Structure formats: C-alpha cells, structure tokens
Amino acid sequence: MTSTISPREKDVLQLMAREMTTKEIAGILSISQHTVISHRKNLMEKLAARNAVGIIVRAVRLGVLNLTNENSIY
C-alpha cells in the first residue's frame, strides 16, 4: 500500500501534517489547487482514510510520515 504513494503525494502529505491549506500547499509546490485536492483524494484512497486527519494518522502508523523529521525542507 505505502509503496504506491508517489513522491509528490508524500510532499503533499508532509505539508498537510504542518497544517497548511490547499492554497499554501499549491504555492509551495508550484502546482494548482486542483492538483493538491487530487493528491489528497488519492492519499485518502491509498491509506483507506475518511478525512485529512485519517490520512495523517494512518500515514504515521504505517511509517510513511515521520512527524519528528527535522531534516524536512518544508
């Protein structure tokens, strides 16, 4: 499951975990807001989550997201 998460989806996931809005994520990654929404939808499906909180919780539990990573560029 986690191996199917793309690098760009991981970028979106990391920024979501930092409480950034769709507009902020789009600006940082230089993509459209619609693309951010698509990535979030894909993450919900891939992680079997019902909402943004579920995405973050499941990603942490599966080891996809490390909230203590201080080396992040975001």
C-alpha positions as CSV (number, residue, x, y, z in Angstrom):
1,M,0.0,0.0,0.0
2,T,2.6,2.6,1.1
3,S,4.9,1.8,-1.8
4,T,2.2,3.2,-4.2
5,I,2.4,6.6,-2.7
6,S,4.2,8.9,-5.1
7,P,6.9,11.3,-4.1
8,R,4.6,14.2,-4.9
9,E,1.9,12.7,-2.7
10,K,4.4,12.4,0.1
11,D,5.2,16.1,-0.4
12,V,1.5,17.0,0.0
13,L,1.2,14.7,3.0
14,Q,4.2,16.3,4.7
15,L,2.7,19.8,4.2
16,M,-0.8,18.7,5.3
17,A,0.8,17.5,8.5
18,R,2.1,21.0,9.0
19,E,-1.5,22.3,8.8
20,M,-1.0,24.1,5.5
21,T,-4.0,24.9,3.4
22,T,-4.6,23.7,-0.1
23,K,-3.7,27.1,-1.4
24,E,-0.5,27.2,0.6
25,I,0.5,23.7,-0.5
26,A,-0.2,24.6,-4.1
27,G,2.0,27.7,-3.8
28,I,4.9,25.9,-2.2
29,L,4.9,23.0,-4.7
30,S,4.1,25.2,-7.7
31,I,1.0,23.2,-8.6
32,S,-2.7,24.0,-8.9
33,Q,-5.1,23.8,-6.0
34,H,-7.0,21.2,-8.0
35,T,-3.9,19.1,-8.2
36,V,-3.4,19.3,-4.4
37,I,-7.0,18.2,-4.0
38,S,-6.4,15.3,-6.4
39,H,-3.3,14.2,-4.4
40,R,-5.3,14.4,-1.2
41,K,-8.1,12.3,-2.7
42,N,-5.5,9.7,-3.9
43,L,-4.0,9.6,-0.4
44,M,-7.4,9.0,1.2
45,E,-8.0,6.1,-1.1
46,K,-4.5,4.6,-0.8
47,L,-4.5,4.9,3.0
48,A,-8.2,4.0,3.4
49,A,-8.8,7.2,5.3
50,R,-12.1,9.1,5.6
51,N,-10.7,12.6,6.0
52,A,-7.5,14.7,6.4
53,V,-6.9,13.6,10.0
54,G,-7.2,10.0,9.0
55,I,-4.7,10.5,6.2
56,I,-2.1,11.8,8.7
57,V,-2.9,9.2,11.4
58,R,-2.6,6.3,9.0
59,A,0.5,7.6,7.4
60,V,2.2,7.9,10.8
61,R,1.1,4.4,11.8
62,L,2.3,2.9,8.6
63,G,5.7,4.7,8.8
64,V,5.0,6.8,5.7
65,L,5.2,10.1,7.6
66,N,7.6,10.9,10.4
67,L,6.4,13.9,12.4
68,T,9.7,14.4,14.1
69,N,11.8,14.7,10.9
70,E,13.7,17.9,11.4
71,N,15.5,17.5,8.1
72,S,12.5,18.4,6.1
73,I,12.7,21.3,3.6
74,Y,9.1,22.1,4.4
